[in-house]
Amino acid sequence: MIRTKARTPLRVRTVDARIRRMTAFALPTMWGAVAVTYKFTCPLAQQGALGARIVSSAVFFAVGTGLTVVVRRSLLRELARVGEVAQAAQRALLRPPPPRLDGLAVAADQLSAHRGADIGGDLYEAVATERGVRIVMGDVRGHGLAAIGTVAAVLGSFREAAHDEAELGGVLRRLERALHRYQRRRSTEQCDGGGGGGAGPDAGFDEEFVTVLLLEIRPDGSVYALNCGHPWPYRLGRGIERIGGGDPLPPLGLLPLPERLPVLYCGRILPAEMLVLHTDGVEDARDAGGRFFPLRAALADAAAALPAPPSRPQTVSRSQAVEPLAPESLVRTLRGALLRHTGGRPGDDMALLVVRNDRHRVPRQGGGGAVKSRAWTVS
């Protein structure tokens, strides 16, 4: 027989919370009653002597101090509970990617321009599918808490479409439809509740758009992309270079997608090489003097620490192996550099996602030690 833990009814929990709040104010209330009683009934309090005034002042000062302390503690506890709920909701929306996906090491981070918020208008996600690892990186027009609804709509659609759609173009069309549904729903809510034809604080919502970069990294390291107005990623290996190129598609929500969606082949990432995806807030971050953040120079310094990928399979002992730069180390380094550059106050949301190819090509041995074929295996 399975025993389950009995849950306290919501009404009982609510009553208990009210009782705790009332109990917290019981002592200061009692102090206040004693002070008022003292003021109006005690003969000493009616006297105008200096000693009597000092005693009265001390009594009321103690009461005021007690009330202030209790109210402050209650507000801090309530603020801490609200903060915990908000952080849990934000982590569920923009959850960190798993450290490994189908032989790829992954790390990500973001900075919100809204003080006190953990997420803003930037979005990212990486999922392993039957066709390879699919990644989305996006940037909603605007920043801060106002863009969270659009982030939720796009991410929710991607997490389903990445597994359901056979082609990358199908994933992008699903994102566009999800964005349009969300925009229509928001417009309807504004018209129904605004009372002014949608001229509320969120007027102009229909003009909201999202830049999106979709990547598909296949088991052999081949990279395919669809870009809707987003910055192209960098590849770190023997050096540093941007992958992709050409004219990107318009951002989602700005113009309808064309009937034909040409998926771009962006080459391959070899073992130990990395892809660095980012939003435009990273390169547009400015310091106090108005200088932009030197992202390419920062990545070039990191690329210098990368081991050169082997030109052909070779046997390397564990003692001779060079540990490649970890994605989380690169993300942490870039985050620190961005905070120093902006003085800890970014003017726009920023997001980074780094992928390292941890798949190694090793010879498959046949009889007698002869090499029969070569295959990609995941370490």
C-alpha positions, -999 to +999 in steps of 0.1 A: +000+000+000+015+033-011+011+062+014+012+097+001+020+127+021-012+145+031-014+180+017-026+209+038-057+226+022-051+260+006-077+276+029-059+263+060-025+275+047-040+309+041-055+311+076-021+300+091-003+327+071-027+354+084-023+342+120+015+344+117+012+379+104-011+389+132+012+373+158+041+393+144+023+425+151+009+414+185+039+426+206+042+460+190+004+465+193+006+456+230+034+481+234+014+508+217-016+501+240+006+503+271+021+536+258-013+551+252-026+539+285+004+553+302+000+587+285-036+592+295-038+574+329-005+577+345-001+608+367+036+610+359+028+614+322+005+644+330+033+663+346+053+689+327+086+682+345+117+674+325+119+639+340+083+631+331+089+642+295+120+621+293+102+590+305+073+596+280+096+601+251+115+569+260+082+549+261+070+562+227+105+558+212+106+521+222+071+516+208+081+533+175+113+513+172+095+480+178+069+487+152+096+497+127+116+466+133+086+443+130+073+459+098+108+458+082+113+421+090+078+413+077+085+432+044+119+415+040+104+381+044+077+388+019+102+402-005+124+371-002+094+349-009+084+369-040+120+368-052+122+330-048+090+326-068+102+350-095+136+333-099+119+298-101+096+311-129+125+327-148+146+296-145+117+275-159+113+299-188+149+304-198+164+272-183+201+266-186+210+240-213+224+206-202+262+206-200+263+179-227+241+172-257+248+144-281+286+147-277+286+185-276+296+205-245+272+234-240+271+265-218+250+297-218+244+328-198+226+361-201+224+395-185+192+415-182+191+453-186+163+453-160+177+455-125+166+427-103+155+405-132+173+373-143+160+373-178+149+399-204+143+400-241+170+375-251+163+338-256+182+306-263+177+269-262+195+238-274+179+204-278+192+170-291+170+156-318+171+126-343+185+150-369+212+165-347+215+192-320+192+222-328+198+256-313+179+288-313+192+322-303+169+352-304+165+388-294+131+405-289+127+441-299+130+461-267+144+447-235+136+439-198+105+425-184+082+437-211+096+412-236+092+381-214+058+371-229+073+371-264+103+350-252+079+325-237+059+322-269+089+316-291+107+293-268+077+272-262+071+267-299+108+259-305+109+232-279+081+213-297+090+221-333+126+211-329+115+175-324+085+175-347+098+192-379+120+173-403+135+204-419+149+235-403+126+257-423+096+240-407+109+249-373+112+286-384+076+287-397+063+272-365+081+300-346+065+326-368+030+312-363+035+311-326+046+347-325+017+359-346-008+340-323+008+357-293+006+391-309-031+387-319-040+376-283-022+405-268-038+429-292-072+415-284-066+418-246-055+454-250-086+463-270-110+446-246-094+459-214-078+492-224-110+511-231-091+533-255-087+513-287-054+498-276-037+531-267-025+518-233+011+515-221+018+487-245+005+505-276+024+495-307+028+459-296+020+448-332+053+463-343+072+439-320+096+416-338+122+390-330+156+383-345+162+346-346+192+323-355+185+286-360+214+262-361+215+224-367+247+206-358+246+171-374+266+141-360+294+147-385+299+183-373+282+199-403+264+231-394+233+244-411+216+277-404+186+299-409+191+335-399+163+361-394+182+393-388+205+380-361+243+383-357+261+353-371+281+332-346+319+329-343+338+297-348+369+292-325+395+267-337+429+275-352+418+311-352+385+330-350+361+336-379+324+343-384+304+315-400+275+321-424+271+351-445+249+365-471+217+385-466+197+372-437+159+368-437+138+396-421+132+393-384+101+374-373+070+396-370+085+424-392+077+409-426+062+375-436+087+348-443+092+340-480+078+309-496+113+294-500+136+292-470+172+285-482+191+267-454+227+278-454+255+253-450+281+268-427+309+242-428+319+219-400+332+223-365+360+199-358+368+182-325+377+208-298+364+237-319+337+259-306+308+280-318+299+312-300+264+325-304+255+359-290+229+387-292+236+421-305+236+435-270+270+419-265+288+437-294+268+469-288+277+471-250+294+504-243+317+516-216+316+551-199+335+565-229+310+552-255+334+525-268+318+492-279+328+459-263+356+443-283+340+408-286+363+396-314+394+405-295+381+388-264+374+357-284+407+358-302+425+357-268+404+327-259+411+310-293+448+313-286+443+289-257+426+263-278+446+232-289+450+229-326+427+202-341+446+172-355+449+170-392+446+132-391+437+106-365+465+099-342+471+081-309+477+105-280+484+093-245+464+108-217+494+125-203+500+142-236+464+153-242+457+190-240+425+199-222+404+221-245+389+254-233+356+246-215+325+264-228+315+274-192+349+289-187+346+310-218+311+321-209+322+331-174+352+350-188+331+369-213+304+377-187+331+392-164+346+412-192+311+426-202+303+436-166+337+454-163+332+471-196+297+484-188+304+491-151+279+465-140+250+483-157+243+469-191+221+491-213+206+462-232+200+425-226+229+402-235+230+365-241+258+340-249+257+304-259+289+283-265+290+249-281+322+227-282+325+197-304+336+168-281+331+141-307+364+124-316+372+106-348+390+073-340+399+044-362+377+013-359+400-017-356+394-050-375+411-084-374+448-084-371+449-047-361+443-035-396+422-003-400+391-013-419+372+020-417+369+052-398+338+063-379+327+092-358+322+082-322+310+102-292+334+103-263 
